[in-house]
């Protein structure tokens, strides 16, 4: 069955259920079911490959016991089992002492999960559709799981509430390509959403994995934190689909709720790559986790302070998506930018055009590339152009990774071009650390108010009429004097 058809058939069954309201609930419902299916298939593999592997789930809660038999539990019996037995048991794994790493992952997924379906008959139909069409241990089906996952993400984006944790794939790919992580380096996304940056980094690192020991290193060096339950559940599933079998380092938490001074030097990381939520405000009290000079309730600013604090001395590097407002903003933003220039090498800012994050936001965005161990001597700016014929991006015409070949060709042989220019740190400091430098190679077209332009045109026309009348009078005078 084609992926789109499979996902649609599952959603069509759910639409008949009175308990499931809207796309986000349908997606959440589908994800916890898929997770349990994937986990069950992984357990079959672990029993063969791991010595003395013991499931953290009692046998009656394992997918193969209650779900895989198409003639098994259904109707009221199934709903009662899921709501009153399965969910309480799986939620308990999040806090239970002595639980294995695999058990903690299951507990983390179900901590805030919910069974929305009210009809056990329809739930059985959904389970049977998943069971009949997918086997995670079959290499072909494993690719299907990835495709299903992508389809689910696309549906979530269409639901209109994915903007705060969605970054276009071309942007994540470009940022990872430039940062170029090496196996053994610790990588963190402190606002990881559904795991886009981390899975892109994993795929980048897989080419460096040559042994089981290397695979273990990869497992332990990928770190993420996500505050909201649904994207966190999607991130965990995403990690498993990309070979992080036990993603205990993907935590369900608000990164900003921990005081900066509580981080030990050992918790600093080599790489941070992220698109922190911007435009939002944190709850009262969160700002007290930060030094006075950074105290604000604006989410993106607090994340920037955290990023700067968490990078390793001398070796840490980061790529961060931030809105234009950070570049020209004052107050806390000025303090952050002063420190960025004095203690980091803020070597490059890629200015992205409007529409990259459409339809979620029309705000202009930038990618800041920085390294610990400054100071900054100069900042290079690169203004990413639209492809020929484009005036904006859209769902049907998104930004593509191929467009970033311009930046990649320029990156290691830097010189001023029609898209690239540099500004000294001294000049930036003289502007009170305003980083909003426009491309000096482009002549600005001033789009003014139409009424103002009409009035100006009328004034010029009147003046021309007066000049013409005067010329006419002078001409008549001259002819009359002959």
Secondary structure per residue as TSV (DSSP state, phi and psi in degrees):
chain	resnum	aa	ss	phi	psi
A	1	X	-	360.0	134.9
A	2	X	-	-62.6	149.0
A	3	X	H	-57.8	-49.4
A	4	X	H	-57.4	-39.5
A	5	X	H	-67.4	-42.2
A	6	X	H	-62.2	-49.7
A	7	X	H	-62.9	-42.6
A	8	X	H	-63.7	-40.6
A	9	X	H	-65.6	-36.3
A	10	X	H	-66.0	-44.7
A	11	X	H	-66.9	-35.1
A	12	X	H	-64.4	-37.3
A	13	X	H	-64.6	-44.7
A	14	X	H	-63.7	-32.8
A	15	X	H	-62.7	-24.2
A	16	X	T	-77.6	-12.4
A	17	X	-	-89.6	127.8
A	18	X	T	-68.9	-17.3
A	19	X	T	-83.0	-19.5
A	20	X	-	-98.5	118.4
A	21	X	-	-119.6	102.1
A	22	X	S	93.0	165.5
A	23	X	H	-62.0	-42.6
A	24	X	H	-60.9	-41.3
A	25	X	H	-68.4	-39.5
A	26	X	H	-61.1	-42.6
A	27	X	H	-65.5	-45.5
A	28	X	H	-58.1	-44.7
A	29	X	H	-61.2	-45.7
A	30	X	H	-65.3	-38.0
A	31	X	H	-68.5	-41.9
A	32	X	H	-69.2	-31.8
A	33	X	H	-67.3	-45.8
A	34	X	H	-62.5	-39.7
A	35	X	H	-58.6	-46.6
A	36	X	H	-64.7	-34.9
A	37	X	H	-65.1	-47.5
A	38	X	H	-61.9	-44.7
A	39	X	H	-61.8	-39.7
A	40	X	H	-64.9	-43.3
A	41	X	H	-65.6	-36.2
A	42	X	H	-65.6	-38.9
A	43	X	H	-62.8	-37.1
A	44	X	H	-60.3	-38.9
A	45	X	H	-68.7	-45.5
A	46	X	H	-62.4	-35.1
A	47	X	H	-63.0	-27.6
A	48	X	H	-88.0	-31.0
A	49	X	H	-105.2	-23.1
A	50	X	S	-105.4	130.0
A	51	X	T	-66.3	129.8
A	52	X	T	57.1	33.6
A	53	X	-	-64.0	132.0
A	54	X	-	-125.4	127.7
A	55	X	-	-65.9	139.3
A	56	X	S	-74.9	-10.2
A	57	X	S	-99.0	133.4
A	58	X	-	-57.4	147.5
A	59	X	G	-55.1	-35.2
A	60	X	G	-72.4	-13.6
A	61	X	G	-97.5	-2.3
A	62	X	S	-77.0	138.1
A	63	X	H	-47.9	-44.1
A	64	X	H	-64.4	-20.3
A	65	X	H	-85.1	-41.9
A	66	X	H	-109.2	-17.2
A	67	X	T	-114.5	-35.2
A	68	X	S	-72.3	-20.9
A	69	X	-	-82.9	112.8
A	70	X	T	-62.8	-19.9
A	71	X	T	-99.6	11.5
A	72	X	S	-77.6	-154.1
A	73	X	S	-51.1	141.9
A	74	X	-	-153.4	-179.8
A	75	X	H	56.8	-145.9
A	76	X	H	-58.0	-38.2
A	77	X	H	-60.5	-42.9
A	78	X	H	-67.8	-46.7
A	79	X	H	-61.2	-43.1
A	80	X	H	-61.2	-43.3
A	81	X	H	-63.7	-46.2
A	82	X	I	-65.2	-46.9
A	83	X	I	-74.6	-39.2
A	84	X	I	-104.5	-11.7
A	85	X	I	-121.8	-57.5
A	86	X	I	-62.9	-55.9
A	87	X	H	-61.6	-47.5
A	88	X	H	-57.8	-39.2
A	89	X	H	-67.0	-40.7
A	90	X	H	-74.6	-36.6
A	91	X	H	-63.1	-36.7
A	92	X	H	-61.3	-27.9
A	93	X	T	-63.7	-20.3
A	94	X	T	-68.6	-28.8
A	95	X	T	-120.6	-8.5
A	96	X	-	-68.0	137.7
A	97	X	T	-73.3	148.4
A	98	X	T	74.2	14.5
A	99	X	-	-79.6	141.5
A	100	X	-	-67.4	166.9
A	101	X	H	-58.5	-40.7
A	102	X	H	-61.8	-40.2
A	103	X	H	-65.3	-37.2
A	104	X	H	-65.5	-35.9
A	105	X	H	-63.8	-45.3
A	106	X	H	-61.4	-45.3
A	107	X	H	-60.3	-39.0
A	108	X	H	-65.3	-38.2
A	109	X	H	-66.3	-41.4
A	110	X	H	-93.4	-3.2
A	111	X	S	-51.0	-44.4
A	112	X	S	-121.1	17.2
A	113	X	-	-79.5	162.4
A	114	X	-	-150.3	140.1
A	115	X	-	-90.4	108.6
A	116	X	-	-83.5	-22.3
A	117	X	-	-73.3	137.2
A	118	X	-	-102.4	-23.5
A	119	X	-	-97.4	116.3
A	120	X	H	-67.0	-27.9
A	121	X	H	-67.8	-44.6
A	122	X	H	-69.5	-37.6
A	123	X	H	-60.9	-41.9
A	124	X	H	-60.8	-39.5
A	125	X	H	-62.9	-41.4
A	126	X	H	-63.0	-47.7
A	127	X	H	-59.7	-44.4
A	128	X	H	-63.5	-37.3
A	129	X	H	-63.4	-44.0
A	130	X	H	-64.5	-46.2
A	131	X	H	-65.8	-40.5
A	132	X	H	-71.1	-32.6
A	133	X	H	-102.7	-8.7
A	134	X	-	-136.3	136.1
A	135	X	-	-137.7	108.4
A	136	X	T	-63.2	-26.2
A	137	X	T	-83.1	-4.3
A	138	X	S	-91.0	124.2
A	139	X	H	-59.8	-34.9
A	140	X	H	-65.0	-46.1
A	141	X	H	-66.9	-29.4
A	142	X	H	-61.8	-39.8
A	143	X	H	-66.2	-34.7
A	144	X	H	-62.2	-39.3
A	145	X	H	-58.5	-43.5
A	146	X	H	-60.5	-42.6
A	147	X	H	-65.1	-40.5
A	148	X	H	-61.9	-42.6
A	149	X	H	-60.8	-45.0
A	150	X	H	-61.6	-40.2
A	151	X	H	-64.3	-41.6
A	152	X	H	-61.5	-43.8
A	153	X	H	-62.5	-41.6
A	154	X	H	-61.5	-41.0
A	155	X	H	-65.4	-38.4
A	156	X	H	-65.3	-40.9
A	157	X	H	-63.4	-39.6
A	158	X	H	-66.1	-27.0
A	159	X	T	-67.6	-11.5
A	160	X	T	85.8	4.7
A	161	X	-	-121.6	25.1
A	162	X	-	-103.3	-2.0
A	163	X	G	-54.7	-37.1
A	164	X	G	-77.6	-11.4
A	165	X	G	-133.3	29.7
A	166	X	-	-117.1	127.2
A	167	X	-	-125.5	129.2
A	168	X	-	-53.3	140.2
A	169	X	H	-58.1	-36.5
A	170	X	H	-61.1	-37.1
A	171	X	H	-69.1	-46.1
A	172	X	H	-62.0	-41.6
A	173	X	H	-63.7	-45.0
A	174	X	H	-61.5	-46.1
A	175	X	H	-62.1	-42.6
A	176	X	H	-67.9	-41.6
A	177	X	H	-58.1	-42.4
A	178	X	H	-72.0	-43.3
A	179	X	H	-66.6	-32.9
A	180	X	-	51.2	65.0
A	181	X	-	-63.6	148.2
A	182	X	-	-111.9	146.1
A	183	X	T	-56.0	131.1
A	184	X	T	103.6	-19.7
A	185	X	-	-78.0	139.0
A	186	X	-	-81.8	134.0
A	187	X	E	-123.8	132.2
A	188	X	E	-130.4	135.9
A	189	X	E	-119.2	106.3
A	190	X	T	-76.7	-4.7
A	191	X	T	-140.6	66.8
A	192	X	-	-78.8	-9.1
A	193	X	T	53.4	-127.3
A	194	X	T	-89.7	4.6
A	195	X	S	96.2	18.5
A	196	X	H	-58.8	-47.7
A	197	X	H	-65.2	-41.6
A	198	X	H	-68.4	-41.4
A	199	X	H	-68.2	-34.1
A	200	X	H	-64.7	-40.9
A	201	X	H	-65.1	-40.5
A	202	X	H	-60.5	-46.4
A	203	X	H	-62.3	-37.0
A	204	X	H	-64.0	-39.5
A	205	X	H	-80.0	-23.1
A	206	X	H	-57.9	-30.7
A	207	X	T	-67.3	-18.6
A	208	X	T	-93.3	-6.5
A	209	X	-	-82.7	117.2
A	210	X	-	-117.4	-9.4
A	211	X	S	-151.1	165.1
A	212	X	H	-56.8	-34.1
A	213	X	H	-65.3	-41.1
A	214	X	H	-60.8	-40.2
A	215	X	H	-62.4	-38.9
A	216	X	H	-66.5	-38.6
A	217	X	H	-60.5	-45.3
A	218	X	H	-59.5	-43.0
A	219	X	H	-57.3	-38.5
A	220	X	H	-90.3	-10.2
A	221	X	H	-103.3	-1.7
A	222	X	E	-97.0	122.1
A	223	X	E	-130.0	139.9
A	224	X	E	-150.5	154.9
A	225	X	E	-136.2	134.8
A	226	X	E	-140.1	133.4
A	227	X	S	-79.6	-37.8
A	228	X	S	-91.5	142.8
A	229	X	H	-62.9	-46.2
A	230	X	H	-65.9	-51.1
A	231	X	H	-61.5	-33.2
A	232	X	H	-64.0	-43.0
A	233	X	H	-61.7	-41.5
A	234	X	H	-66.1	-38.2
A	235	X	H	-63.9	-44.4
A	236	X	H	-60.6	-45.3
A	237	X	H	-62.7	-42.4
A	238	X	H	-59.1	-42.7
A	239	X	H	-60.3	-45.0
A	240	X	H	-64.5	-36.7
A	241	X	H	-67.3	-22.5
A	242	X	T	-105.6	19.2
A	243	X	T	94.3	0.4
A	244	X	-	-89.3	90.6
A	245	X	T	-62.4	-37.8
A	246	X	T	-127.0	81.4
A	247	X	-	-79.9	61.4
A	248	X	T	-70.3	-15.7
A	249	X	T	-85.5	4.1
A	250	X	E	-102.4	97.6
A	251	X	E	-94.9	148.3
A	252	X	E	-96.4	100.4
A	253	X	S	-167.6	166.8
A	254	X	-	-97.4	109.9
A	255	X	G	-52.9	-33.7
A	256	X	G	-80.1	-6.2
A	257	X	G	-82.9	-0.4
A	258	X	S	-106.8	137.7
A	259	X	-	-66.4	137.4
A	260	X	G	-58.2	-36.7
A	261	X	G	-71.3	-12.3
A	262	X	G	-78.2	-14.1
A	263	X	-	-78.2	128.4
A	264	X	-	-84.4	160.1
A	265	X	G	-54.3	-32.1
A	266	X	G	-66.1	-20.6
A	267	X	G	-88.4	1.1
A	268	X	-	-72.5	152.1
A	269	X	B	-123.5	161.6
A	270	X	S	-75.5	-39.3
A	271	X	E	-135.7	133.8
A	272	X	E	-122.9	128.8
A	273	X	E	-136.8	119.0
A	274	X	E	-162.5	160.4
A	275	X	-	-126.4	84.1
A	276	X	-	-66.4	149.9
A	277	X	-	-60.1	134.6
A	278	X	-	-126.2	157.4
A	279	X	S	89.7	-5.1
A	280	X	-	-102.0	166.0
A	281	X	B	-120.9	136.5
A	282	X	-	-81.2	160.2
A	283	X	-	-67.1	156.8
A	284	X	T	-53.8	138.1
A	285	X	T	100.4	-27.0
A	286	X	G	-58.8	-37.9
A	287	X	G	-62.4	-22.3
A	288	X	G	-70.1	-9.3
A	289	X	G	-79.3	-1.1
A	290	X	S	-122.1	154.3
A	291	X	-	-59.1	155.3
A	292	X	G	-49.7	-42.6
A	293	X	G	-64.9	-18.0
A	294	X	G	-109.5	7.3
A	295	X	-	-74.7	117.6
A	296	X	-	-158.5	166.6
A	297	X	S	-105.0	3.6
A	298	X	B	-77.4	121.3
A	299	X	H	-56.5	-50.6
A	300	X	H	-61.0	-37.8
A	301	X	H	-65.9	-41.9
A	302	X	H	-64.8	-40.1
A	303	X	H	-63.0	-38.8
A	304	X	H	-64.2	-40.5
A	305	X	H	-62.5	-42.0
A	306	X	H	-63.4	-45.2
A	307	X	H	-58.6	-47.0
A	308	X	H	-62.9	-35.0
A	309	X	H	-74.7	-34.5
A	310	X	H	-85.1	-10.9
A	311	X	B	-76.4	141.9
A	312	X	-	-65.0	144.5
A	313	X	T	-63.0	135.6
A	314	X	T	72.3	-34.5
A	315	X	T	-108.9	-14.9
A	316	X	-	-68.7	142.1
A	317	X	E	-144.2	156.5
A	318	X	E	-148.1	153.6
A	319	X	E	-130.1	124.2
A	320	X	E	-135.2	132.4
A	321	X	E	-86.9	126.5
A	322	X	E	-139.3	151.2
A	323	X	E	-77.7	164.5
A	324	X	H	-54.0	-34.0
A	325	X	H	-55.4	-31.2
A	326	X	H	-68.5	-36.0
A	327	X	H	-65.9	-42.3
A	328	X	H	-104.0	-6.5
A	329	X	-	-65.8	159.1
A	330	X	-	-118.1	-170.1
A	331	X	T	70.5	-123.9
A	332	X	H	-56.9	-38.9
A	333	X	H	-61.1	-39.6
A	334	X	H	-62.4	-43.4
A	335	X	H	-60.4	-43.2
A	336	X	H	-63.4	-44.5
A	337	X	H	-69.4	-34.6
A	338	X	H	-61.4	-46.0
A	339	X	H	-66.6	-36.8
A	340	X	H	-57.8	-42.0
A	341	X	H	-79.1	-30.2
A	342	X	H	-85.4	-31.9
A	343	X	H	-117.1	-4.2
A	344	X	E	-130.5	162.2
A	345	X	E	-100.8	95.0
A	346	X	E	-82.9	85.2
A	347	X	E	-85.1	-25.6
A	348	X	E	-147.4	138.7
A	349	X	E	-125.5	117.1
A	350	X	E	-93.8	118.6
A	351	X	E	-92.3	114.6
A	352	X	-	-88.7	146.3
A	353	X	-	-78.5	169.2
A	354	X	T	-59.0	148.9
A	355	X	T	93.3	-6.9
A	356	X	T	-59.9	-38.8
A	357	X	T	-101.0	13.9
A	358	X	T	-63.5	142.1
A	359	X	T	-95.3	11.1
A	360	X	T	-75.0	-35.4
A	361	X	-	-155.5	146.1
A	362	X	-	-97.5	3.0
A	363	X	-	-63.7	136.9
A	364	X	-	-69.4	138.7
A	365	X	E	-127.0	164.1
A	366	X	E	-139.9	153.9
A	367	X	E	-111.1	119.1
A	368	X	E	-96.9	127.5
A	369	X	E	-111.0	124.0
A	370	X	E	-141.2	156.5
A	371	X	E	-130.2	144.6
A	372	X	E	-72.6	148.8
A	373	X	S	98.7	46.8
A	374	X	-	-71.6	-156.0
A	375	X	-	-83.5	167.2
A	376	X	-	-76.5	133.4
A	377	X	S	-95.3	-40.8
A	378	X	E	-152.9	153.4
A	379	X	E	-112.7	126.8
A	380	X	E	-90.0	135.2
A	381	X	E	-110.8	140.2
A	382	X	E	-132.0	117.7
A	383	X	E	-92.2	111.7
A	384	X	-	-73.2	121.4
A	385	X	-	-86.8	157.9
A	386	X	-	-69.6	151.7
A	387	X	-	-64.2	157.6
A	388	X	T	-53.9	133.0
A	389	X	T	90.3	-10.4
A	390	X	-	-90.4	141.7
A	391	X	S	-111.9	-15.8
A	392	X	S	-166.4	175.0
A	393	X	-	-102.8	161.7
A	394	X	-	-153.0	178.5
A	395	X	S	-58.4	-39.5
A	396	X	S	-81.4	-20.5
A	397	X	S	-130.6	71.6
A	398	X	-	-80.5	166.6
A	399	X	-	-62.0	137.5
A	400	X	-	-117.1	155.1
A	401	X	G	-62.6	-32.6
A	402	X	G	-59.0	-29.1
A	403	X	G	-63.2	-27.1
A	404	X	G	-79.2	1.4
A	405	X	H	-60.2	-29.9
A	406	X	H	-56.5	-52.1
A	407	X	H	-65.2	-40.9
A	408	X	H	-65.3	-38.8
A	409	X	H	-68.2	-33.4
A	410	X	H	-79.9	-28.0
A	411	X	H	-52.6	-50.9
A	412	X	T	-91.9	-5.8
A	413	X	S	-128.3	68.4
A	414	X	-	-72.2	130.4
A	415	X	-	-154.3	160.0
A	416	X	-	-67.9	134.2
A	417	X	-	-135.6	-173.7
A	418	X	S	-65.6	-17.7
A	419	X	S	-108.3	-14.9
A	420	X	E	-123.3	140.8
A	421	X	E	-154.0	162.0
A	422	X	E	-125.7	152.8
A	423	X	E	-133.9	134.6
A	424	X	E	-73.7	151.8
A	425	X	H	-60.5	-33.1
A	426	X	H	-62.7	-43.1
A	427	X	H	-67.8	-35.0
A	428	X	H	-67.1	-43.5
A	429	X	H	-62.1	-37.2
A	430	X	H	-65.3	-22.6
A	431	X	T	-97.0	24.4
A	432	X	T	56.8	39.9
A	433	X	T	63.9	26.9
A	434	X	-	-75.2	120.0
A	435	X	-	-100.0	8.7
A	436	X	-	-85.5	70.8
A	437	X	-	-93.3	128.0
A	438	X	-	-84.2	156.7
A	439	X	-	-63.3	115.2
A	440	X	T	-72.0	-12.0
A	441	X	T	-89.2	-0.5
A	442	X	S	-113.4	130.1
A	443	X	-	-81.3	121.5
A	444	X	-	-66.6	131.9
A	445	X	-	-94.0	118.8
A	446	X	-	-88.3	116.2
A	447	X	-	-95.8	105.6
A	448	X	-	-102.7	171.1
A	449	X	-	-61.9	128.5
A	450	X	H	-56.6	-38.6
A	451	X	H	-65.3	-39.7
A	452	X	H	-64.2	-42.4
A	453	X	H	-65.4	-39.0
A	454	X	H	-63.5	-41.1
A	455	X	H	-65.6	-40.5
A	456	X	H	-65.0	-39.8
A	457	X	H	-63.0	-41.9
A	458	X	H	-63.1	-42.9
A	459	X	H	-60.9	-46.0
A	460	X	H	-63.7	-41.1
A	461	X	H	-61.4	-43.4
A	462	X	H	-61.6	-42.9
A	463	X	H	-63.8	-39.4
A	464	X	H	-63.5	-40.8
A	465	X	H	-60.5	-43.4
A	466	X	H	-64.4	-42.3
A	467	X	H	-63.4	-42.2
A	468	X	H	-62.2	-41.9
A	469	X	H	-63.3	-41.4
A	470	X	H	-65.2	-42.0
A	471	X	H	-61.4	-40.7
A	472	X	H	-62.6	-44.1
A	473	X	H	-63.9	-42.9
A	474	X	H	-64.5	-38.5
A	475	X	H	-64.8	-44.6
A	476	X	H	-62.5	-41.3
A	477	X	H	-60.3	-45.3
A	478	X	H	-65.4	-40.4
A	479	X	H	-67.7	-36.7
A	480	X	H	-69.4	-24.8
A	481	X	T	-85.4	2.0
A	482	X	-	-72.6	360.0
